[in-house]
């Protein structure tokens, strides 16, 4: 498989605009742009935005300035965000009913409340700073012990890396054997959990990738076997944000027992594949995992290992929905797959075809997180 290098490059970004007379809103938004290294110009009068309106990568309009922007006849544009400091999303229908018509008239791409949506807005500023969109996130989780989710995640990441895509594989299972061992990178020095979690502030995306154990285009974030401290969700967010900024694809290996960090990781992914063995008992065991992640993952699907037939759905009405999963494919029993992946080699032809089919289901772009609505 030929490798064509596909590396994101940073370019000098133009200024984005914040149009608001609300000092409280400015105090929430401006530090996010500064943390992302993206220039942001605040304007209190929409008339001053006319010459910069179309050139700015992002325009954040405060709810207080929306009617004034409409009165000045500023043209429709992409990347327009209507922002408020009022936490009305999901909580205050009265406020929402007042603001949505304005957003529609303004043709805003997004409506967001801060501080609830600060992580989402920080991602947008980080992407604008590097003139790029965040990389898609795919995830795999085992429905039961020995289901092969780590193999699925590693095989997906290895195939993408062999294709020349910068790929970050993140292991969130602090109790497992470590994805770096499966990838043949356990002896390689580099940052691992929790040393990555020890820092504060924003991670430089390129510095993150350079400091991780890696092979060609594959970069791995794995637990430290000497320190398996639980992972804080905020630390996961910092690493995930930097990885999505610098890489072309992020693949997550989630733990079966959901944690706050893994729930947040699942929510950032486009899709989560539940790896399930061939027997009816395997499907029964996967029921709890599916229920655990269903409320967080935007899209769930099953990937079967082996050739066993899928069992009939449960007849209990209380559990029928929990494993009502679409099947995204099967992984054949390939005794040489683990060795090939440890050596950084591509899966064999039949397995590669199956993985490609599964990868198509996992390639959906990540959804917008809580606090943002399109």
N, C-alpha and C positions, 0 to 999 in steps of 0.2 A: 504494500500500500504506500503510494508516494506521499511524501510529507511536504506540504506547502505551508510555509510559516505564515501565521496569521496573528500578529502581535499588535495589541492596541498601543497607539502612540499618543502622548500628551501634546496638546497644542495650546497656544496662548488663547485663552477664551475672552470674548468680548464681555462687557459689563452686562449683568442682568439688572432689572429694575424692581424696586419696591416702591409702590405708589400708595402712600397713606399719610394721613395727618395724625394717626393714632400712635402716640409714643410707646404705649404698652405693646402694640403689635410690632413696632420696629425693634424694641428691646428683645422680643422673642425670635425674630427672623434674622436680624443682622448677624448675631453670633454664629448662627448655623452656616451662613455663607462664608464667614471668616474661618470657621473650623474646617470647611471643605476646600479652602484656598481659592474661592471663587469671588471675583470682584462684584460688588453689589452697590448700586447707586440708589439712594433714597430720594424720592421727589414727593413734595407735598401737593403740588399743583399738576394735574394731568396735562395741562397745556404744555408744560416743560418736557413732557415725554414724547411729543410728536416726532421729533427728529431721531429718537432712539427706539421708538416703539417696535419697528419691524426688525431692527438689527440685534436687539437684545436676545440672548439665548433663552432666557426665562423672564416673564413679567409676573410679579406677585402684586395683585391689587387688593388693598384692604377693603373690607366691606364698607367702611366709611367713605371710600373714594369711588365706589362702583358707579353710582348715579352720575357723578361728575365726569367720569370717563365716557359714559354714554352720551352726556350732553356735549362733549367736545368732539363726538363723532370719530373716535379713534377706530381704525379699521380692524376687521377680524384678523387674528393671527394664531398660530400654534403656540403651545407652551405657556398658555395663560392660566394663572392660578388665582382663584378668588379665595382670600384668606381672612379669617376672623380669629379673635382671641376667645370668643364665646364657645364653650364646650357644648354646642347644640346638637352635634351629630349623634343621633341615637338617643339623645336625652331630652331635647327641647323641641318638640314638633312645631311649636309656635314660631320660634326663631327660624327653623328650617323652612317653613312655608313662606316666610318673608324673604329669605335669601335666595332660594332656588329660582324664582322668576327672574331675579336680577342676574343670576349666573347664566341663565338661558339667553337673556337679551344681550349680555356681554359676550356670549359664545365662549365662556371659559371652559378649558379642558378639564379642570379639576376644581373642587371646592374642598377646603381643608380648614380644620380648626387646630390652633396651637394652644397649649403645648402637646395635645394628644397626637398630632401628626408630625411632630418635629423630626422623628427618624425618617419618615417618608420624604419630607422636604430636604433634609440633609442629604439623602441619596440623590435627589434631583440636582442639588448644587454641586455635589461631587462629580456627577456625570457631566454637568455643564463645564466644570473646571477642566475636564479632560476631553471635552468634546466627544463624549461617548455615552451610550446607554448601558445600564447595568447588565452584566452577563446573566443569562437565564440560569435557573437553579433546578436541578433534578434531585430526587431523593429516593432512597430505598430503605425499607425496614423489614426485618424478619417477622413473619407471622408466628414463629415458634423457633426453638433452638435447632440449629443446623439447617435452616431453610435456604441459606445461600444468599442472603441480602448483601453481605459484604463482598462476596464474589461478584454479584450483579453490579454493585456500585463501582468496584475496581475495574471490572471488564468494560463498563460504560466509559469510565474516565480514561482508561488505557486506549480504547479505540479512538476517542476524540483526540487524545494527545498524539497518537500515531498519525492522525490526519492533519497534524500541524496546528491544532487549536490549543492555546494555553488553557490548561485545565487544572482546577484546584479541587482535590478530593479531601473532604473534611469528615473525620471520624468523631462522632459525638457519643460513642459508647465507651464510657470510662472504665467499664468492667471487662471489656473484651480483650482479645489478644493484640489489638492494634493493627490498623490498616497498613501502617508502614512495614510491618512484618510480612503481610500478605503481598505487598508490592515489592519486596526485596530491598527495602530502604531502611530497615531498622538500625543498621550499623552506620548509617550516614548521619553526620551531625546536622543540626538545624533546630529551629524553634518547634516546640511541642506544647500542648496543654500541660500544665497551667502556666508555663513561663510566658506564653503569649498573653495570658489573662492578667499578668502582673502590671502591665503598663496602663497608662491613663491617656485620655485624649484620643485624637484620630490617628489611625495607623497609616503610614505612607504606603499606598498600594504596591508600588514597585519594590519597595524595601521588604515588604512582607513576602512577596514571591521569591525574592533573592535569598531570603533567610530560611526558607523551608527546605526540608529534604526533598530532592527532586531528581527526575530523570528526563532529560530533554524537555518536553513541554508539560510533563506531569509534575505537579507540586502537591505535597501531602501534608495535611495537618492531622496529627495523631496524638493520643494520650501519652503521657510519660509514665512508664510502668513503675517508677519510683515514687510518683505522687499522683494519685488518682482522685484528687479533690473534685467535688462537684463543680460543674461549670456554671458560672453566673450568666444569665440571659444577656446582660448588657455587654459582657466580654464577647459572647458569641456574636452579637450585633456588630461590634467593632471589627472583628475579623472577617465576618461575612461581607460587610460593606466594602472593606478594602479589597477582598478577593473578587467581588463582583465588578469592581471598578477596573482592576488590572487584567483580569482573565477573560477568556471567551466563553467558558463554561464552568459552573461550580456543581459538584456532585456531593451529596450528603449521605453518609451512612448513619442512620438514626438508630437509637436504642429501642428495644422492644418495650421497655418500661418508660413511658413518657415522663420527661422532666420539663421544667419551665423553659429551659434552653432549647430542648428538642421540639417543644411545641411551637416556639417562636421560629425555629428553623423550618419546620414543616409549613408554617404559614407563609414564609418567604419563597417557598418553592412553587414552581408551576404545577408539579404533579408529584405524587408519592406512590411508588410501586411497593406493594406488600408481597414479599417472596413467600411462597407456600409450597410445601412438599406434596407428594402425590396421593397420600392416603386421606380418607375422610376425617381421621383424627387430626391431621395437620390443619385442615380447614376449620375444624371445631376450635383448635387452639388459637387460630388466627383471629377468632371472633373478638377477643378482648383487645387485641392490638388495633383492629379496624375501628372499634368503638372509641378507643383512646384517642386516635388521631383524626377521626372523622370531623370533629368540630374545629380542627385547626388547618387541615390540608385542604386546599381548594379543589383538588382532584385526586381521587384514590382509584387504584386499579390493582388487579392481581397478576402476578407473574408466577406461573407454575414451574416447579422443578421436576423433571422426569416426565414420564408419559402416562401417569395415572389419570383416570377420568375424574372430572369434577363431580363431587357428590351432589345429590339433590339438595335444594335449599331447605333450611329448617322449617318445620311446620308451626313452631311456636310463634305466634304473632308478635310477641315482645322482642324477639331476636331476629326476625326475618330480614329486617333492613340492614343489619350490621354487616353482613357479608354479601350484600347485593352489589357486588363489584364487577365491573367489566373486566374481561380478560385481555391483557395486553400482549400475551405471548407466553411461550414456554422456553425454558433453558434446558437443552438436552444434557444428559449425563455425559460429561467429558472429563475423563480421568486425567487428561494432560492439561486441562485449563488452568488449574492452580499453578502448575510449574511454569507455564507460558507467561502468566501474568506476573509471577515473581521475577521472571527474567525480562519483563518489559516487552514481551512479544505479543503480537495481535492474536486474538482467538482464531481457531481454525475456521475453515470456510462455512460449514454448517452452523456452527455456533455464532460466527460473525454475522451471518444473515439473520439469525434469530435476535441477536442483540440490536442490530440495526432496526428491526421492526419494533422492538420494545422502546428504543431510543426515540422513535417518532412520537410515541405517546408521552414521553417525558420531556419533550422539547418545548412545551408551552411556556411562554414568558411568565415571569412571576406576577402575581396580581398586586393590586395596591393594598397596602396594609390598613389596619384600623386607623381611623382618623382622616382618611382621604376617601373621597367619592368622586367617580367620574360622571 
